[in-house]
């Protein structure tokens, strides 16, 4: 096994360190840009790397349907296919099956469904999910689980969690098949249990017995609100292994990330910075800015004067607003680069603050800056 985590410093519950993989190091806390279909939309892999990202996320469901995992494997694996040399985490496909697939049917075996693309029929089980992620060559593989809907009754949540725990053991057995991929890479389990403390604790306990290489917290950022999410983290994190990576799936907004880091989370992913960039929303140190607004059309200043991305170093708000309002392709490209740079700068700031044991000061300044709102109009 070439996968390990070294925690170099802590500040309260927060920690910083390095996750070691066969494809290189991941500095934590880490934000993973989402490359759903083997691409971070509107970005070249080289540009994603320049923003400071150490790892990307790919999606099992989308890649199994198009272009297929088998085709990617024949072409040399996902790293070669998309020209990304660093680590790649692939999610299991469970969330997308639940949210995108047509006419799905869940049984203990897995999920049978029709593709949202062409209606073709498929079966995704723990074993098939592990096979697909192995064909892709993922460095961090996620166990197959059911993403519990929100809201759900406690009985519905318990049944869903227990199904995910059964699938977790089958995922572990299928991943550890004696292949080089299973020996060299990592498998993470996913904690479920909704908003219920006892169910979350039972889920963590079951996953500890299986001895995964890391644990993710699933079933959050699905509409429950930040207060509830933080409450769930507050009663779940003390049960999590201290010497393994902790990954909060699908999160999120900058203030969500900061609050989760304070509670001990090491890894994040979210489509928000790239999706928002494509629709004209910029993340800045003073909050979010809608570049479609008329207030920007004569503004010669950058989106964020403290940002080193090429969008802020070379282009004005007026120009970027023009691109977005005109539907020009360069607009989403520059906006996505800026947003991903902002997210990676935030993670670098968090890592430095934890290392220097000044996290509380960093968090206070973070919230104070955001409360100021955008810069004044010219």
ABEGO torsion letter per residue (X at the ends): XABBBBBABBBEABBBEBBBBAAEBBBOBBBBBBBAAGBBBGBBAAAAAAAGBABBBBBAAAAAAOAEAAAAAAAGEAAAAAGBABBBBBBAGAAAAAAABBGBBBBAAEBBBBBAAAGBBBBBBAAAAAAAAAAAGBABBBBBBBBBBOBBBAAAAAAAAAAAAAAAAAAAAAABAGBAAAAABBBBBBBBGEABAAAAAAAAAAAAAAGBABBBBBGBGAGAEAAAAAAAAAAAAAABBAABBBBBBGOEBAAAAAAAAAAGBABBBBAAAAAAAAAGBBBBAAEBBBAABAAAAABABBABAABABAAAAABBAAAAAAAAAAGBAAAAAAAAAAAAAAAAAAAAAAAAAAAAGAAAAAAAAAAAAAAAEBBBBX
